Amino acid sequence: MSQSPAALDLRFDHQHVVVVGATSGIGLGIAQAFARAGAQVMATGATPAEVAQAQQADTLGVQFATLDVRSDEAVTQFFAPLQQLNVLVNCAGVIRRGQEQDPATFAAVVDINLNGSLRTAQAAIPLLTASRGCIINTASMLSFFGGGLVPAYSASKGGVAQLTKSLAIAHAPAGIRVNAIAPGWIATPLTQALQADAQRSAAILGRTPMGRWGTPEDVAGPVLFLASQAAQFVTGVVLPIDGGYLIT
C-alpha cells in the first residue's frame, strides 16, 4: 500500500532552504528548525554585522550571507549561483513605531517588507519551478486589522497577504505553492520594547487566550508543516500563529 499523502513527515534531508531575514528572532528560529530537520539552510541578514553576530551564535551549521532586499541587483546576485532550492521563507521586515506617517519612512518600510518579498520570490521562481518547491511569506496580525502607530507596517503586511494569494495563483501551474504565516505577539528583539512595558504586555496577554507570548519555535513548526509534503494541497493560505489573539 502506498503511503498516504497526508502522512506527516517534517524531515527535509537533502533539501535546500533559504530564509531571508534570519539572523535573529522568528527568521533565525525558522532557519534553525529547518537545519534540525536535515535541510541545508542559507539564512540572510541585512548587514555584515548582523551576519557576523549570527555566525558566532549558531551551532547547527546554518550558512549565513548578507542580502539587502531593497536592491534588485543584490537579490539577483544572491540567487544566481544557487544550483538548487526547495523552500524560500521571507522573513525580512522592519517596523518604525510612531514614525511611519512620514512618507519617506512609509516608503522605506514598504520597500523592505512588501517589495523585498516580491523581489526574492521572483528571483527564486526558476529554481522553485525545477524542484516544484514552495514559498512561505511572513504576514502579521496587522494583515487583518490596522495599527495607528504603524501604518506602513500594517499596509505592507496587508500587502504581503494579498501578494501571497496572487503568487499562489500565478505559480500553481508550475507546481509551486505559496503560503504565508501571520505571527502574533512573539518574544523577539522586534517586540522587546512591548515586552518590557508592563502595562502593554499585560494588555496583550489579557487578550491572548493562551495567556503567553509566543516564541520563534512556536512559529517554526507551522512553517515546516507548510513546507512539507503533508501540505501539498495547501496554497494561498495566510495562517495565524497567535495563541488565539485574532479570535477575541
LONU-321352 format. One line per field, with one value per atom (N, C-alpha, C): x, y, z; atom name; residue in one letter. Coordinates in steps of 0.2 Angstrom, whole numbers, plus 5000, padded with zeros to 4 digits. Each point is the difference from the previous one (the first is absolute). Layout:
LONU-321352
X <- c(X;...)
Y <- c(Y;...)
Z <- c(Z;...)
atom <- c(CA;...)
res <- c(a;...)
END
This chain:
LONU-321352
X <- c(5004;4996;5004;4999;5004;4998;5005;5000;4994;4996;4995;5004;4997;5003;4999;4996;4999;5005;5004;5004;5005;5001;5004;5007;5004;5008;5003;5003;5003;5007;5003;5007;5001;5006;5002;5007;5002;5006;5001;5006;5002;4996;4996;4997;5004;4999;5003;4995;5002;4995;5004;4996;5003;4995;5002;4996;5003;4996;5002;4998;5005;4998;5001;5005;5000;5006;5003;5005;4998;4994;4997;4992;4997;4993;4997;4994;4996;5004;5004;5003;5006;5003;5006;4997;4994;4997;4998;4997;4998;5006;5005;5006;5003;5001;5002;4996;4993;4996;5001;5000;5002;5006;5005;5007;4999;4997;4998;4997;4996;4996;5004;5006;5004;5002;4997;5001;5006;5003;5005;4997;5002;4997;5005;4997;5004;4995;5003;4996;5003;4996;5003;4999;5004;4999;5001;4998;5000;5007;5004;5007;5005;5007;5005;5000;4999;5000;4995;4994;4995;5002;5003;5002;5005;5005;5006;4997;4996;4997;4996;4996;4997;5004;5006;5005;5003;5001;5003;4996;4993;4996;4997;5000;4997;5005;4996;5004;4997;4996;4996;5002;5005;5003;4996;4996;4996;5006;4999;5005;4996;5004;4998;5003;4996;5002;4997;5003;4997;4995;4994;4996;4996;5000;4996;4994;4994;4994;4998;5002;4998;5003;5005;5004;4999;4997;4999;5007;5005;5006;5003;4999;5003;4996;4993;4996;5002;5001;5002;5006;5005;5007;5000;4995;5000;4997;4995;4997;5004;5003;5003;5005;5004;5004;4997;4994;4997;4998;5002;4998;4993;4998;4994;4997;4993;4996;4993;4999;4993;4995;5003;4996;5003;4996;5001;4996;5003;4996;5002;4995;5001;4998;5006;4999;5002;5004;5003;4994;5001;4995;5002;4998;5001;4994;5000;4994;5003;4996;5003;4994;4999;4994;5000;4995;4999;5003;5004;5003;4997;4996;4998;4995;4997;4996;5004;5007;5004;5001;4998;5000;5006;5006;5007;5000;4999;5000;4995;4994;4995;5003;5003;5002;5006;5004;5006;4997;4996;4997;4997;4995;4997;5005;5005;5005;5004;5001;5003;4995;4994;4996;4996;4998;4995;5004;5004;5003;5006;5003;5006;4997;4994;4997;4999;4998;4999;5006;5005;5007;5003;5000;5003;4996;4993;4996;5001;5000;5001;5007;5005;5007;5000;4996;5000;4996;4995;4996;5003;5005;5003;5002;5004;5002;4994;4995;4994;4996;5000;4997;5003;5007;5004;4998;4999;5000;4992;4996;4993;4999;5004;5001;4994;5002;4995;5003;4995;5002;4996;5003;4996;5002;4995;5001;4998;5002;4998;4995;4994;4995;5000;4994;5000;4992;4999;4994;4997;5005;4998;4999;5000;4997;4992;4998;4992;4997;5004;4997;5006;4998;5004;5004;5006;5004;5001;4997;5001;5007;5004;5007;5005;4997;5004;4996;4998;4997;5004;5006;5004;5001;5001;5001;4993;4995;4993;4999;5001;4999;5004;5006;5005;4998;4998;4998;4993;4995;4994;5002;5005;5002;5004;5003;5003;4995;4995;4994;4997;4999;4997;5006;5006;5005;5001;4999;5000;4995;4994;4994;5001;5003;5001;5005;5006;5005;4998;4996;4997;4997;4995;4997;5004;5005;5004;5005;5002;5005;4998;4994;4997;5001;4999;5001;5007;5005;5007;5001;4995;5001;5002;5001;5002;4995;5000;4996;5002;4996;5001;4995;5003;4996;5003;4997;5003;4998;5004;4998;4999;4996;4998;5001;5006;5002;4996;4999;4997;5006;4999;5004;5006;5005;5006;5006;5003;5005;5006;5002;5006;5003;5006;5002;4996;4996;4995;4995;4998;4995;5002;5007;5003;4997;4999;4997;4993;4996;4993;5001;5004;5001;5002;5004;5003;4995;4995;4994;4995;5000;4996;4992;4998;4993;4998;5005;4998;5000;5005;5001;4994;4998;4994;4994;4999;4994;5000;5006;5001;4999;5002;4999;4993;4997;4993;4995;5002;4996;5002;5006;5002;4997;4996;4997;5005;5005;5005;5005;4999;5003;5007;5004;5007;5002;5007;5003;5002;5000;5002;5008;5002;5008;5001;5006;5002;4998;5001;4999;4993;4995;4993;4998;5004;4999;5003;5006;5004;4996;4997;4996;4995;4996;4995;5003;5006;5004;5002;5003;5002;4994;4995;4994;4998;5000;4998;5005;5006;5005;5000;4997;5000;4995;5001;4996;4993;4999;4994;4995;5003;4996;5000;5001;5001;4994;4994;4994;4998;5005;4998;5004;4997;5003;4995;5003;4997;4997;5002;4998;5004;4997;5003;4998;5005;4999;5001;4996;5001;5004;5005;5003;5001;4994;5000;4997;4999;4998;4992;4997;4993;4998;5005;4999;4995;5000;4995;4993;4999;4993;4996;5004;4997;4998)
Y <- c(4994;5006;5006;5005;5006;5004;5005;5004;5005;5001;5006;5006;5004;5007;5005;4998;5004;4998;4995;4998;5006;5001;5006;4998;5003;4999;5006;5003;5006;5000;4995;4999;5004;5003;5004;4998;4993;4998;5001;5003;5001;5006;5003;5006;5006;5005;5007;5005;5004;5005;5007;5005;5007;5003;5003;5004;5007;5005;5007;5004;5003;5004;4995;4997;4994;5000;5006;5000;5001;5001;5000;4999;4999;5000;4994;5001;4995;4997;5004;4997;4996;5001;4996;4993;5001;4994;4995;5003;4996;4997;5004;4997;4994;5001;4995;4994;5001;4994;4996;5003;4997;4996;5003;4997;4993;5001;4994;4994;5002;4996;4997;5001;4997;5005;5006;5004;5003;5002;5004;5007;5005;5006;5006;5005;5006;5005;5004;5005;5007;5005;5006;5006;5005;5006;5006;5005;5007;5003;4998;5003;4995;5001;4996;4999;5005;5000;4995;5000;4995;4993;4999;4994;4997;5004;4998;4998;5004;4998;4994;4998;4994;4994;5001;4995;4998;5004;4999;4996;5001;4997;4993;4999;4994;4994;4994;4994;4994;5002;4995;4999;5004;5000;5004;5004;5005;5004;5001;5005;5007;5005;5007;5004;5005;5004;5007;5005;5007;5001;5002;5002;5006;5005;5006;4999;4999;4998;5006;5006;5006;5001;4996;5000;4995;5002;4995;4996;5004;4997;4995;5002;4996;4993;5001;4994;4995;5003;4996;4996;5004;4997;4995;5001;4994;4994;5000;4994;4997;5004;4997;4994;5000;4994;4994;5000;4995;4994;4994;4995;4996;5001;4996;5004;5000;5003;4997;4998;4997;5004;5004;5004;5007;5005;5007;5003;5003;5003;5007;5004;5008;5002;5002;5003;5007;5003;5006;5005;5004;5005;5005;5006;5006;5003;5003;5004;5007;5005;5007;5003;4997;5003;5007;5004;5007;5004;4997;5004;4999;4995;4998;5004;5005;5005;5005;5000;5003;4997;5003;4996;4997;5003;4996;4994;5000;4995;4994;5002;4996;4996;5003;4997;4995;5002;4996;4993;5001;4994;4995;5003;4996;4997;5004;4997;4994;4999;4994;4995;5002;4994;4997;5004;4998;4999;5006;4999;4995;5000;4995;4993;4999;4993;4998;5005;4999;4999;5004;4999;4993;4998;4993;4995;5000;4995;4999;5006;5000;4997;5002;4997;4993;4997;4993;4996;5003;4996;4995;5001;4995;4994;5001;4994;4996;5004;4997;4996;5002;4997;4993;5000;4994;4995;5002;4995;5000;5003;5001;5001;5006;5002;5004;5004;5004;5007;5005;5006;5001;5002;5002;5007;5004;5007;5002;5005;5002;5006;4999;5005;5002;5001;5003;5000;5001;5001;5007;5004;5007;4999;4994;4999;5000;4999;5000;5006;5004;5006;5005;5006;5006;5001;5004;5002;5008;5004;5007;5003;4996;5002;4998;4995;4996;4999;5006;4999;4997;5001;4997;4992;4999;4992;4997;5003;4997;4999;5006;5000;4994;5000;4995;4993;4999;4993;4998;5005;4999;4998;5004;4998;4993;4998;4994;4994;5001;4995;5000;5005;5000;4998;5002;4998;4992;4997;4993;4996;5003;4997;5001;5005;5002;4995;5000;4995;4993;4998;4993;4999;5004;4999;5000;5005;5000;4994;4997;4995;4993;4999;4994;4995;5003;4995;4997;5004;4997;4996;4998;4996;5003;5007;5004;5002;4998;5003;5006;5005;5006;5001;5000;5001;5006;5002;5004;4999;5002;4999;5007;5001;5006;5000;5001;4999;5005;4998;5005;5003;5000;5004;4995;5000;4995;5004;4997;5003;4999;5006;5001;5007;5001;5007;5006;4998;5005;5002;4996;5001;5001;5001;5001;5006;5006;5005;4999;4996;4999;4995;4995;4995;5004;5005;5003;5005;5002;5005;4995;5001;4995;5001;5006;5002;4997;5001;4998;4992;4997;4993;4997;5003;4997;5000;5006;5000;4995;4999;4995;4993;4998;4994;4999;5005;5000;4998;5002;4999;4993;4997;4994;4994;4996;4995;4995;4999;4995;5003;5007;5003;5001;5000;5001;5003;5002;5002;4994;5000;4995;5000;4995;4999;4999;5001;4998;4993;4995;4993;4999;5004;4999;5002;5004;5002;4995;4997;4996;4993;4998;4993;5001;5005;5001;5001;5004;5001;4993;4996;4993;4996;5001;4996;5003;5007;5003;4998;4999;4998;4993;4996;4992;4998;4993;4997;4999;5000;5000;5005;5006;5006;5001;4994;5001;5002;5001;5002;5007;5003;5006;5006;5005;5006;5006;5006;5006;5001;4996;5001;5005;5004;5004;4998;4996;4997;5004;5001;5004;4995;5003;4996;5005;5000;5006;4998;4994;4998;5002;5001;5002;5007;5004;5008;5002;4998;5002;4998;4995;4998;5003;5005;5003;5007)
Z <- c(5000;5000;5000;4996;4999;5007;5001;5006;4999;5005;4999;4999;4995;4999;5006;5005;5006;5006;4999;5005;5001;5007;5002;5000;4996;5000;5000;5005;5001;4999;4997;4998;4993;5000;4994;4998;5001;4997;4993;4998;4993;4997;5004;4997;5002;4995;5001;5002;5005;5003;5000;4998;5001;5005;5005;5005;4999;4998;4999;5006;5003;5006;5006;5001;5005;5005;5001;5005;5007;5001;5007;5000;5006;5000;4997;4997;4996;4995;4996;4994;5002;5005;5003;5002;5004;5003;4994;4995;4994;4997;4999;4996;5005;5006;5004;5000;5000;5000;4993;4995;4994;5000;5003;5001;5004;5006;5004;4996;4995;4996;4994;5000;4995;4994;4999;4994;5000;4994;4999;5000;5005;5001;4998;4996;5000;5003;5005;5003;4998;4999;4998;5006;5000;5004;4996;5002;4996;5000;5006;5000;5002;4998;5002;5008;5004;5007;5003;4997;5002;4998;4994;4998;5005;5001;5005;5007;5002;5007;5000;4995;4999;4999;4996;4999;5007;5004;5006;5005;4999;5005;4997;4994;4997;5001;5002;5001;4995;4996;4996;4993;4998;4993;4995;5002;4996;4996;4994;4996;5000;5001;5000;4995;4997;4995;5000;4998;5000;4994;5001;4994;5002;4996;5000;4996;5002;4996;4997;5001;4997;4993;4999;4993;4995;4995;4994;4999;4999;4998;5005;5007;5005;5000;4999;5001;4994;4994;4994;5001;5003;5001;5005;5005;5005;4998;4996;4997;4994;4996;4994;5001;5005;5001;5003;5002;5003;4995;5002;4995;5001;5007;5002;5005;5000;5005;5001;5006;5001;5004;5004;5004;5001;4999;5001;5006;5005;5006;5000;4999;5001;5006;5004;5007;5001;4995;5001;5001;5005;5002;5005;4999;5005;5002;5006;5003;5003;4999;5002;5004;5006;5004;5001;4998;5001;4995;4995;4995;4993;4999;4994;4996;5003;4997;4995;5001;4996;4993;4994;4994;4998;5002;4998;5005;5006;5004;4998;4998;4998;4994;4995;4994;5002;5004;5002;5003;5005;5003;4995;4996;4994;4996;4998;4995;5003;5007;5003;5001;5003;5002;4994;4996;4994;4994;4997;4994;5000;5006;5001;4999;5003;4999;4993;4996;4993;4996;5002;4997;5001;5006;5001;4997;5000;4998;4992;4997;4992;4998;5004;4999;5001;5005;5001;4996;4996;4996;4996;4996;4995;5004;5006;5004;5003;5002;5003;4995;4994;4995;4998;5000;4999;5006;5006;5006;5001;4997;5002;5008;5001;5007;5003;5005;5003;5003;5001;5003;5006;5006;5006;5001;5000;5002;5007;5003;5006;5000;5002;5001;5007;5003;5007;5002;5006;5002;4997;4999;4997;4992;4998;4993;5001;5006;5001;5003;5003;5003;5000;5002;4999;5006;5000;5005;5000;5004;5000;5000;5003;5001;4994;4997;4995;4993;4997;4994;4994;5000;4994;5002;5006;5001;4999;5002;4999;4992;4997;4992;4997;5002;4997;5001;5007;5001;4997;4999;4997;4992;4998;4993;4999;5006;4999;5000;5003;5000;4993;4997;4993;4995;5001;4996;5000;5006;5001;4996;5000;4996;4993;4998;4993;4997;5003;4998;5000;5005;5000;4994;4998;4993;4994;5000;4994;4999;5006;4999;5002;5001;5001;4994;4994;4994;5000;5003;5000;5006;5004;5006;5006;5000;5005;5005;5006;5005;5004;5001;5003;5006;5006;5006;5005;5005;5004;5007;5005;5007;5003;5005;5003;5007;5002;5007;5005;5006;5005;5004;5006;5004;5002;4997;5001;5003;5005;5004;4996;4997;4996;5001;4997;5001;4997;4995;4997;5005;5005;5005;5007;5000;5007;5004;4996;5004;5003;4996;5002;5006;5000;5005;5007;4999;5006;5003;4996;5002;5004;5007;5003;4999;4999;4998;4993;4995;4994;4999;5003;5000;5004;5005;5004;4995;4996;4996;4994;4998;4994;5003;5006;5003;5002;5002;5002;4994;4994;4994;4997;5002;4997;5004;4997;5003;5003;4997;5003;5005;5001;5006;5000;4995;5000;4993;5001;4993;4997;4993;4996;5000;4997;4999;4993;4997;4993;4999;5005;4999;4999;5003;4998;4993;4997;4993;4995;5002;4996;4998;5005;4998;4995;5000;4995;4993;5000;4994;4997;5004;4997;4998;5003;4997;4993;5000;4993;4995;5002;4995;4998;5004;4999;4995;4998;4996;5003;5007;5003;4998;4998;4998;4992;4997;4992;4997;5003;4997;5003;5003;5004;4997;4997;4997;5000;5001;5001;5006;5005;5007;5004;5004;5005;5007;5003;5006;5007;5004;5006;5005;5003;5006;5005;5004;5005;5007;5001;5007;5001;4994;5000;5000;5000;5000;4996;4993;4995;5002;5004;5001;5005;5004;5006;4999)
atom <- c(N;CA;C;N;CA;C;N;CA;C;N;CA;C;N;CA;C;N;CA;C;N;CA;C;N;CA;C;N;CA;C;N;CA;C;N;CA;C;N;CA;C;N;CA;C;N;CA;C;N;CA;C;N;CA;C;N;CA;C;N;CA;C;N;CA;C;N;CA;C;N;CA;C;N;CA;C;N;CA;C;N;CA;C;N;CA;C;N;CA;C;N;CA;C;N;CA;C;N;CA;C;N;CA;C;N;CA;C;N;CA;C;N;CA;C;N;CA;C;N;CA;C;N;CA;C;N;CA;C;N;CA;C;N;CA;C;N;CA;C;N;CA;C;N;CA;C;N;CA;C;N;CA;C;N;CA;C;N;CA;C;N;CA;C;N;CA;C;N;CA;C;N;CA;C;N;CA;C;N;CA;C;N;CA;C;N;CA;C;N;CA;C;N;CA;C;N;CA;C;N;CA;C;N;CA;C;N;CA;C;N;CA;C;N;CA;C;N;CA;C;N;CA;C;N;CA;C;N;CA;C;N;CA;C;N;CA;C;N;CA;C;N;CA;C;N;CA;C;N;CA;C;N;CA;C;N;CA;C;N;CA;C;N;CA;C;N;CA;C;N;CA;C;N;CA;C;N;CA;C;N;CA;C;N;CA;C;N;CA;C;N;CA;C;N;CA;C;N;CA;C;N;CA;C;N;CA;C;N;CA;C;N;CA;C;N;CA;C;N;CA;C;N;CA;C;N;CA;C;N;CA;C;N;CA;C;N;CA;C;N;CA;C;N;CA;C;N;CA;C;N;CA;C;N;CA;C;N;CA;C;N;CA;C;N;CA;C;N;CA;C;N;CA;C;N;CA;C;N;CA;C;N;CA;C;N;CA;C;N;CA;C;N;CA;C;N;CA;C;N;CA;C;N;CA;C;N;CA;C;N;CA;C;N;CA;C;N;CA;C;N;CA;C;N;CA;C;N;CA;C;N;CA;C;N;CA;C;N;CA;C;N;CA;C;N;CA;C;N;CA;C;N;CA;C;N;CA;C;N;CA;C;N;CA;C;N;CA;C;N;CA;C;N;CA;C;N;CA;C;N;CA;C;N;CA;C;N;CA;C;N;CA;C;N;CA;C;N;CA;C;N;CA;C;N;CA;C;N;CA;C;N;CA;C;N;CA;C;N;CA;C;N;CA;C;N;CA;C;N;CA;C;N;CA;C;N;CA;C;N;CA;C;N;CA;C;N;CA;C;N;CA;C;N;CA;C;N;CA;C;N;CA;C;N;CA;C;N;CA;C;N;CA;C;N;CA;C;N;CA;C;N;CA;C;N;CA;C;N;CA;C;N;CA;C;N;CA;C;N;CA;C;N;CA;C;N;CA;C;N;CA;C;N;CA;C;N;CA;C;N;CA;C;N;CA;C;N;CA;C;N;CA;C;N;CA;C;N;CA;C;N;CA;C;N;CA;C;N;CA;C;N;CA;C;N;CA;C;N;CA;C;N;CA;C;N;CA;C;N;CA;C;N;CA;C;N;CA;C;N;CA;C;N;CA;C;N;CA;C;N;CA;C;N;CA;C;N;CA;C;N;CA;C;N;CA;C;N;CA;C;N;CA;C;N;CA;C;N;CA;C;N;CA;C;N;CA;C;N;CA;C;N;CA;C;N;CA;C;N;CA;C;N;CA;C;N;CA;C;N;CA;C;N;CA;C;N;CA;C;N;CA;C;N;CA;C;N;CA;C;N;CA;C;N;CA;C;N;CA;C;N;CA;C;N;CA;C;N;CA;C;N;CA;C;N;CA;C;N;CA;C;N;CA;C;N;CA;C;N;CA;C;N;CA;C;N;CA;C;N;CA;C;N;CA;C;N;CA;C;N;CA;C;N;CA;C;N;CA;C;N;CA;C;N;CA;C;N;CA;C;N;CA;C;N;CA;C;N;CA;C;N;CA;C;N;CA;C)
res <- c(m;m;m;s;s;s;q;q;q;s;s;s;p;p;p;a;a;a;a;a;a;l;l;l;d;d;d;l;l;l;r;r;r;f;f;f;d;d;d;h;h;h;q;q;q;h;h;h;v;v;v;v;v;v;v;v;v;v;v;v;g;g;g;a;a;a;t;t;t;s;s;s;g;g;g;i;i;i;g;g;g;l;l;l;g;g;g;i;i;i;a;a;a;q;q;q;a;a;a;f;f;f;a;a;a;r;r;r;a;a;a;g;g;g;a;a;a;q;q;q;v;v;v;m;m;m;a;a;a;t;t;t;g;g;g;a;a;a;t;t;t;p;p;p;a;a;a;e;e;e;v;v;v;a;a;a;q;q;q;a;a;a;q;q;q;q;q;q;a;a;a;d;d;d;t;t;t;l;l;l;g;g;g;v;v;v;q;q;q;f;f;f;a;a;a;t;t;t;l;l;l;d;d;d;v;v;v;r;r;r;s;s;s;d;d;d;e;e;e;a;a;a;v;v;v;t;t;t;q;q;q;f;f;f;f;f;f;a;a;a;p;p;p;l;l;l;q;q;q;q;q;q;l;l;l;n;n;n;v;v;v;l;l;l;v;v;v;n;n;n;c;c;c;a;a;a;g;g;g;v;v;v;i;i;i;r;r;r;r;r;r;g;g;g;q;q;q;e;e;e;q;q;q;d;d;d;p;p;p;a;a;a;t;t;t;f;f;f;a;a;a;a;a;a;v;v;v;v;v;v;d;d;d;i;i;i;n;n;n;l;l;l;n;n;n;g;g;g;s;s;s;l;l;l;r;r;r;t;t;t;a;a;a;q;q;q;a;a;a;a;a;a;i;i;i;p;p;p;l;l;l;l;l;l;t;t;t;a;a;a;s;s;s;r;r;r;g;g;g;c;c;c;i;i;i;i;i;i;n;n;n;t;t;t;a;a;a;s;s;s;m;m;m;l;l;l;s;s;s;f;f;f;f;f;f;g;g;g;g;g;g;g;g;g;l;l;l;v;v;v;p;p;p;a;a;a;y;y;y;s;s;s;a;a;a;s;s;s;k;k;k;g;g;g;g;g;g;v;v;v;a;a;a;q;q;q;l;l;l;t;t;t;k;k;k;s;s;s;l;l;l;a;a;a;i;i;i;a;a;a;h;h;h;a;a;a;p;p;p;a;a;a;g;g;g;i;i;i;r;r;r;v;v;v;n;n;n;a;a;a;i;i;i;a;a;a;p;p;p;g;g;g;w;w;w;i;i;i;a;a;a;t;t;t;p;p;p;l;l;l;t;t;t;q;q;q;a;a;a;l;l;l;q;q;q;a;a;a;d;d;d;a;a;a;q;q;q;r;r;r;s;s;s;a;a;a;a;a;a;i;i;i;l;l;l;g;g;g;r;r;r;t;t;t;p;p;p;m;m;m;g;g;g;r;r;r;w;w;w;g;g;g;t;t;t;p;p;p;e;e;e;d;d;d;v;v;v;a;a;a;g;g;g;p;p;p;v;v;v;l;l;l;f;f;f;l;l;l;a;a;a;s;s;s;q;q;q;a;a;a;a;a;a;q;q;q;f;f;f;v;v;v;t;t;t;g;g;g;v;v;v;v;v;v;l;l;l;p;p;p;i;i;i;d;d;d;g;g;g;g;g;g;y;y;y;l;l;l;i;i;i;t;t;t)
END
